[in-house]
Amino acid sequence: MTKGPPPRLHVLMRAGSPSALVIRQGPSRTFCTIGWNLTKDTFQVGQWVKHKVYPERGDISPDGKWHIYFALNGRWKSETKGSWTGLAKVPYLKCMKMWPQGDTWGGGGSIERVEDLEPVFRHVEPTPPLPEKYRFTRDTKQRRLRRDGWAKGTGAYEKQFGGWSLRKLVPNMGFVEKHRLHAPDGTVERRDTWQWADIDSPRKRLVFAEAGRLCSVRLDKPLGESKVLFDAADMAFERLLAPY
């Protein structure tokens, strides 16, 4: 039996948050959410769905407990209107609050601390059950990258750590990303097989997704050995319920 291509992984990770959300895609429009405890490198499967989720339009709260996502199931006459923005508890997809949309223009957004909002946006009303200290805003991936420490360079976003530079190319600001790793000595390594990558500063490591696996590597001189943290390749659809 011929094995299909590995699943694609994307991660919503927030500076200072103790947890992240892994979004697994494959096969086709089958998606699964997985909670990632960054301190212990433990993983908890959330829920599976058989409709499209747009990871590039989502965000995770600063405390890692909530996330925003945008999804499309094409059921235009249902309560979702066929596409919707959802607020859920990590690592699940069951909506605590839903914004039905009916098309794929925009959708999704960010979860921001009130004190971090620009003055012009501080009038935004609270969004229960999201805690009072947070606000849901309609925002872009470009701004979220800058918020999370990525500096806009020529044709790429860049994040530095200990002499190393990780560069993220995001064509059309979509799901697909490409990466370049610039070493302290100036050499450049193409990492086109990395599906996602970021600097996990508190743990002094680079974390990345490749061939359906989440890995980490210490940014030493030279680069350390990579370590597989979680292998999502052989996971299969399972009907799971959120505990709320």
N, C-alpha and C positions, 0 to 999 in steps of 0.2 A: 504494500500500500504506500503510495507516494505521500510524503508529508507536505502539508501546505506551508506557505511562508510564515515566518514567526510573527507574533502579534506586534503591533506598534504600541509603544508606551509613551505617555506624556505625564508630567508631574507638576502639580501646583504646590510650590514651596515658597514660604514666606520667611524673610529674615527675622530671626528671633523666635519663630514658632517651634515648639517641640515636636510637631507632627506635620506631615505632608499628605497629599492625596494623589494616588497613582490612578491614572485613567488608562485602561487597557482596551485596545480595539483589535478585534479579530475573532472569527473570520468576518469580513465585510462589515455590516452594520450591527455587529454584536459588541457591546461595550460592558465593561465591568469596572467598578470603583473599588479601590483597595487603600485602606488607611496604613500609613507608614509612621511608626514611632522612631523618630530620628536618633533619639538618645540610645535606645536599646536595639535598633534595627530589627524590630518585630513588625509583622504585617497582619492586617485583619481584612478579610474579604467583606465588602459591603453588599452591593447588589449588582445583578446582571440585568441588562435590557437588550431588546432586539430592535432598536431604532437608533438613529444617529445622535451622537453627543458631540458638541463642538468644544474641545478642550481649550482652544485658544481664546474662547470668549468667557472662560470661567475664572474664579478667584477663590482663595481660601482666606479665612479671617486671621488676624494677627495671633490669636491664641490657638489656631489650628482646629477649632471645634465646629466651624460652620463653613459652608461653601456655596457659591453661586454657580449655576451652570445654565447652558442653553441647549435645547434638544429639539429634534424634529421627528415626528412619527407619521405625518401626512394624514392624520385623521381629522380632516378639516371641520367636521360637524360635531366633534366631541368637545368636552369642556376645555381641552387644551388648545382648541382651534387649530390643531395640527402642528403647532410649534409653540414653545413656551420658555420663559426664564423661570428657574426654580431655585428656591432657597432650601437647603437640606443640612442635616447634621452629618459631619464626617464620621464614617466613610460611606454613608447611604445616599440614595437618590430620591427616596420618598419625600415629596415636597412638604415643608412646613408652611410655605407660602408659595403661590404660583401666580405668574403674570402671563396669561394666555396671549398669544401674539397673532398667529394666522399667516405669517410669512417669515422669511429668513433675513430681512433687513435689520441690521443691528441685533439686539438681543444679548443676553448675558450682562456682565458688568463687574463691579468691584465692591469689596467690603473694606471700608476705610474707618480709621479712628476719627472721632469728631475733631480732635485737636490737630490732626494732620491735614484736614481739608483746607483748601484755599478759602479765604474769607468769603468770596462770592458764592461758595457752595455750602456754607455753614448753616444756611436756612433750611437745608434738606430735613424733612421730618423723619422721626424714627420709624423703623420698619419692624414692628413686632412679628414674630417672637425673637428677632435679632436683638441682642442686648443693647441697652440705651447708649452705651459707649461707642457703638458702631453705627455706620450709615451705609445704606446700599446706594451706589451711584452707577449711572450708565457711563462706562469708561472704555477706553481702547487698550489693546494689548501693548501698544507703543508706550503709553503712559505707565502701565503696570511694570513694564520692564525697567523704565527709568526709576520708578518708585523703589524697586527691589535691587537697586544698586548697579544696573547696567547703564554704562555711559554710551551715548550715541556717537559712533565713529563713522568713518567713510564706508558705507555699504554694510555695516554690521554693528551689533551691540557688543560691548566689551566689559569684562569684569576682571579685576586684578587681585592677585593674592600671592604674597611672598616672592615677588619677582616673576611669577607666571602670569600669563594673560589668556583668558578664555574668550574667544570671539564667537558670537552667535549670529548666523545669517538666517533671516526669516523671510523668504520670498513671499511677497504679497501679504505679509503679516498673517500667514496661515498656520496650519497644524504642523507642516513639514519644516524641520529645522536642519541646518548644517552647521558644523563647528570646526574651528581651527584652534589649536593649542600652541601658544607661543612660549617657548622656554626662556629662562633667564639669559641664556647665551645667544638668543636671537633666532634660533632655529624654529621652524614652523612645521607642525605636524597636522596634516589633514585628517579629520575625524568624521568623514562623511557617513560612516555607518552608525554614528551616535544619533539616536532618535531624539534625545533630549539630554541636556547637561547643565549643571550649575555648580557654583562653589558653595560648599557647606562649611562656612567659616568657623562656627563654634567647634566643629570636630576636625578642623584643619585638613580637609580633604575635598577632592573633586568627586561629584557623584554624576553618573550618566546611565542612560538606557541604551542597550545594544542587543539586537537579535532577541528581543523579548525578555531580556534580563536586566535587572537593576544592579549596578556595580559601583564600587568606590575605589579611589586610588589616592594615596597620599602624595601631595605635591612636594616631593623631596628633590634633591639634585644628585643623581638623575631621578627621573620619575620612578616611583615605587611600583610594586606589583599590584595589578588590579585584583579586587576581591568581589566575588558574586554575592550579593546580599539577598536577592530574591529572583527566582526563575518563574516567570509567568507563562512560559511557552506551552506547557501541557495542560493548562487550565481549561475547563469545559463549562458551558452554560449550566447554571443551576438556579432554580427558583428560590430566592431568599427574601425574607420579609424584614423590614426595618423594625426595631424593637419599640417604635413609638407610633 
